[in-house]
Amino acid sequence: MKKYSVRPAAPNDIEAVYALIAKQNVADYGDAMLTIDDLRKSWQHINFETETCAAYADGKLAGFAELLNGDSPYIYLEDRSNVDLGFQLLTILEEEALNRKAKDIRLSTRISEKNKTLLELFASNGYRSDLTFLIMERTLNEPPDVPRWPERVHVRAFILAQDEYATYQADEEASPDKGYHEPLSFQGWVTRMGMDRESFDPSLWFLAIEENEIVGVALNVCERKTNTGWVDHLSVRPAWRNKGIGKSLLLHAFSEFYRRGVHRVRLSVDSKSLTNAPHLYKNVGMNTIQQYHIYEKSLRM
């Protein structure tokens, strides 16, 4: 069995760690999912000693593990079949989580359906999944259909330094029906939506308005490296549902991506959505290309 030198990560590991994360994400999701600048920024707030673990063999990075937010273990392996190293890294993360001396710690992670090693690793170590997400995609080979807005409803772009709190309120009001939603504070929402990142583009956020009131939102991002558009959040407040607003917001977003030369658009959706969102997305020409599972486990002292 190969021997590994295992230690907490250090700032000078960042290039090797980023290359490993990006490689695994591309294999699992078809997208690097982050830039090295994103990783560098997140590392400004990480405790390397308690929240990271790097395994080296023959001077090369063989595995990396991180405990995001103190309760989300993520494992990255150079050799995708190396379940033994994965187990070693996961054990270290769980021990660190327990060292926080909480009575009950609930760990949660995301695993691609394509990563059979990690699915096996987490399942065999007591993690269970009741939540599966679909990644759906549409290729825009031609201009999408023109949206049909309900009477008195129109769309406009998000205005920075004006619409933040009202957009947060509308998005949060619509989110509980997603089933897995946990309420966010305004600042938590700002962080979740990446508004503090350099890559944030408010011109890709669209608001459905009725009489100056936000009734629905399509909050989108563009992954420039792969020229892929992502519908990050699509939300319609309950009182305005079943009027075609969600579909119109999607078509409006598609049109803007197409205008910018972004011809691949993706989103992630709960496969058991209480509002049957996958049906809506299929209705506008999106198809499922991948899926991933949320695995959870409780640790007790």
Secondary structure, DSSP 8 states (H G I E B T S, - for coil): ----EEE---GGGHHHHHHHHHHHHHHHHSS--S-HHHHHHHHTT--HHHHEEEEEETTEEEEEEEEETTTEEEEEESSTT-HHHHHHHHHHHHHHHHTT--SEEEEEEEEETT-HHHHHHHHHTT-EEEEEEEEEEEE-SS--------TTEEEEE--TTTSHHHHHHHHHHHGGGGSS-----HHHHHHHTTTTSTT--GGGEEEEEETTEEEEEEEEEEETTTTEEEEEEEEE-GGG-SSSHHHHHHHHHHHHHHHTT--EEEEEEETT-TT-HHHHHHHTT-EEEEEEEEEEEEEE-
